[in-house]
Amino acid sequence: MLDIRRIHYGEWQFVIRRDKKEMYFILRILFFLIFLINEGN
């Protein structure tokens, strides 16, 4: 799995082209975490 902290802004397009499925998986996790934080407040 990708280490999101290592991905710089300029590398996003490369990452998306390399492995869209992995990218969507990461985005789903991020949105889920944001949802949990919002529910907690």
C-alpha positions as CSV (number, residue, x, y, z in Angstrom):
1,M,0.0,0.0,0.0
2,L,1.2,3.5,-0.7
3,D,2.5,5.7,2.0
4,I,0.4,8.8,1.6
5,R,2.9,11.0,3.4
6,R,5.4,10.4,0.7
7,I,3.2,11.5,-2.1
8,H,3.9,15.1,-3.2
9,Y,1.4,17.2,-5.0
10,G,3.2,16.9,-8.3
11,E,3.1,13.1,-8.2
12,W,-0.7,12.6,-7.9
13,Q,-1.2,12.2,-11.7
14,F,1.6,9.6,-11.8
15,V,0.1,7.7,-8.9
16,I,-3.4,7.8,-10.5
17,R,-2.1,6.5,-13.8
18,R,0.0,3.8,-12.1
19,D,-2.7,2.3,-10.1
20,K,-6.2,3.8,-10.1
21,K,-7.7,0.9,-8.0
22,E,-5.2,1.6,-5.2
23,M,-5.9,5.3,-5.4
24,Y,-9.6,4.9,-5.1
25,F,-9.0,2.6,-2.1
26,I,-7.0,5.3,-0.4
27,L,-9.6,8.0,-1.2
28,R,-12.3,5.8,0.3
29,I,-10.3,5.5,3.5
30,L,-9.7,9.3,3.6
31,F,-13.4,10.1,3.1
32,F,-14.4,7.5,5.7
33,L,-11.9,9.1,8.2
34,I,-13.3,12.6,7.5
35,F,-16.8,11.2,8.0
36,L,-15.9,9.7,11.4
37,I,-14.3,13.0,12.5
38,N,-17.4,14.9,11.5
39,E,-19.6,12.5,13.3
40,G,-17.5,12.8,16.5
41,N,-17.9,16.6,16.6
